[in-house]
């Protein structure tokens, strides 16, 4: 079953792109299937009630805000969520 990963922010933002790249590369490297949901529209972003973007959620837990997480942090979250 795929792990739900939500990325919130502007898709042209450098930090957003970096978060996306890290998540996609780490999930591929670990062989962990993810379902990437990207919230780029204003209405979708507003529901998070913050101006500190981008946001990254893995399995419903906030992993990063503003700055990209380390690859090790993403790996740790993906491995934890993969456990039954």
C-alpha positions as CSV (number, residue, x, y, z in Angstrom):
1,X,0.0,0.0,0.0
2,X,1.3,3.4,-0.9
3,X,2.2,6.0,1.7
4,X,0.4,9.3,1.4
5,X,2.8,12.2,1.0
6,X,1.4,15.7,0.8
7,X,3.5,18.7,-0.4
8,X,2.0,22.1,0.0
9,X,3.2,25.3,-1.6
10,X,4.1,27.0,-4.8
11,X,5.5,24.6,-7.4
12,X,7.9,27.2,-8.7
13,X,9.5,27.6,-5.2
14,X,13.1,26.3,-4.9
15,X,12.4,24.7,-1.5
16,X,9.2,23.1,-2.8
17,X,11.1,21.6,-5.7
18,X,13.9,20.3,-3.4
19,X,11.4,18.7,-1.0
20,X,9.7,17.0,-4.0
21,X,13.0,15.8,-5.4
22,X,14.1,14.4,-2.0
23,X,10.8,12.5,-1.4
24,X,10.7,11.0,-4.9
25,X,14.3,10.0,-4.9
26,X,14.2,8.4,-1.4
27,X,11.0,6.5,-2.0
28,X,12.5,5.1,-5.3
29,X,15.8,4.3,-3.6
30,X,14.0,2.4,-0.7
31,X,11.4,0.8,-3.0
32,X,8.6,2.4,-0.9
33,X,5.5,3.2,-3.0
34,X,4.1,6.7,-2.3
35,X,1.0,8.6,-3.3
36,X,2.2,12.2,-3.9
37,X,-0.5,14.8,-3.4
38,X,0.6,18.3,-4.4
39,X,-1.4,21.2,-3.0
40,X,-0.5,24.2,-5.2
41,X,-3.8,26.0,-5.6
42,X,-4.6,28.9,-3.2
43,X,-7.7,27.3,-1.8
44,X,-5.8,24.1,-1.0
45,X,-3.0,26.0,0.6
46,X,-5.3,28.2,2.7
47,X,-6.7,25.3,4.6
48,X,-3.3,24.8,6.3
49,X,-3.6,28.3,7.9
50,X,0.1,29.3,7.5
51,X,2.3,31.5,5.4
52,X,5.4,29.5,6.2
53,X,5.6,27.3,3.1
54,X,6.3,24.8,1.8
55,X,5.0,22.1,4.0
56,X,5.7,18.3,3.7
57,X,3.6,15.7,5.3
58,X,4.4,12.0,5.2
59,X,1.6,9.6,6.4
60,X,-0.3,12.6,7.8
61,X,2.6,13.8,10.0
62,X,4.3,17.1,9.3
63,X,7.9,16.4,8.5
64,X,9.1,19.8,7.3
65,X,8.1,23.4,7.1
66,X,9.9,26.1,5.1
67,X,13.2,24.2,4.8
68,X,13.6,20.8,3.2
69,X,14.2,17.8,5.5
70,X,17.4,15.8,5.3
71,X,17.4,12.7,3.2
72,X,18.0,10.7,6.4
73,X,14.9,12.2,8.0
74,X,12.7,11.3,4.9
75,X,14.2,7.8,4.9
76,X,13.4,7.4,8.6
77,X,9.8,8.5,8.1
78,X,9.2,6.3,5.0
79,X,10.7,3.3,6.8
80,X,8.5,4.0,9.9
81,X,5.3,4.4,7.8
82,X,6.1,1.2,5.8
83,X,6.1,-1.0,9.0
84,X,2.8,-2.9,9.5
